Amino acid sequence: DASSWTSLGATTFDAACRSVAYGNGVWVAAGQFTSTLAYSTNATSWTSLGTSVFSTAGLGVTYGNGTWVAVGIGTDIAARSSDGSNWTPMTIGSLTTTRTVGYGNGTFIIAGGVGTSETYFYTSTDGNSWTFRQAVSGFGSNVYWSSNLSQWIASFPAGTNYTSTDGSAWTLVSGSFGTFTVVDVPIVLSRTGVTSPQGILFDGSDRLVIADYGTNTVRQI
C-alpha cells in the first residue's frame, strides 16, 4: 500500500540505491559499489549482477517498448537488456558520462555530458540506436515524462530546469524553484503536506508542483 515498508537493509547495495524501475514482471535497481545493478521478480529477493555492467555505480534505469536501459559510471556508461538480467554495453554518441535515463511517450532519453558544464540530450525509440538532440548549460540530474502535462521535465541541481514535448527541443523553465530532483511519483496527495523527498510531482490536475529542497513549501507552475 506504499505506507508500510519492509527494510531490505544493505543486502543488495552496500552504499546507495540510486534508481528502481518495473517492467514485464521484473524489477531492476541501480546502485553503488559492490553491486551496481540487481533484478527481482518479487521486489523482495534480489539477484545482484555485481559490477559486471557498471564497474563503479549504476545511476538510473528505466523500461519501455520491451527494453531495459540503464546508465552508470565505470568502464561502460550505458547498457540495454531485454530481460533485466543480461546486459549489452552501449556507446551513446560522444558522451563520456551519463547521468540519467527515462522513458515516456514511446521515447527513451539519456542525458549526459563530456564534462560538467553542459548536458547533452539523446533520444531513442528502441533503446539501441541513439540520436543527439540538444546541448544545454548546466549539469542535468534527472529526466521525467509527465503523462499529465504531456511533456518531459529535466531537473538541474542549480535550480535551472527544462521542458520538452518530444525530447528533441528543450525550453528553459522561467524562474528558479530551488534545488530539487525528479521523483517518480505521479500524484501529490496533499498540496500543502508533501512528505516525499524534494522533487517534481503532479497533483492530478495538470499542474506542476515543486517541493523545495530543505523546506516544507510547495509551489505550482
Secondary structure, 3 states (H helix, E strand, C coil): CCCCCCCCCCCCCCCCEEEEEEECCEEEEEEECCCCEEEECCCCCCEECCCCCCCCEEEEEEEECCEEEEEEECCCCEEEECCCCCCEECCCCCCCEEEEEEEECCEEEEEEECCCCEEEEEEECCCCCCEEEEEEECCCCEEEEECCCCEEEEECCCCCCEEECCCCCCEECCCCCCCCCCCCCCCCCCCCCCCCCCEEEECCCCCEEEECCCCCCEEEC
